[in-house]
Amino acid sequence: MQAFNTDVRNRIIKLVKGILEQNLLIADVTSSAKLVDVGLTSMDMVNLMLGVEAEFDFTIPQSEITPENFQSVETLERMIATQLQPATAA
């Protein structure tokens, strides 16, 4: 399970860094850093949501598209793990 979480975290960080690079920003993206503090705008959050859906091949339920779930890499990681759990438990 730890390897799964590390893989998810690394993939999220890569997505965030990719969006920052498109905006010509470079930031140290840690799992606990607030995404707005590293430079993501509200439009970037939409791109991040779409990127997460594409990267992990699932549609984020409307109820999970909340500011709380998109605060940091950690909060995104928890939401993604919860969404993928039923698929991985089978």
Secondary structure as GFF3:
##gff-version 3
##sequence-region A 1 90
A	DSSP	alpha_helix	2	22	.	.	.	ID=ss1
A	DSSP	alpha_helix	35	38	.	.	.	ID=ss2
A	DSSP	alpha_helix	42	56	.	.	.	ID=ss3
A	DSSP	three_ten_helix	62	64	.	.	.	ID=ss4
A	DSSP	alpha_helix	73	89	.	.	.	ID=ss5
###
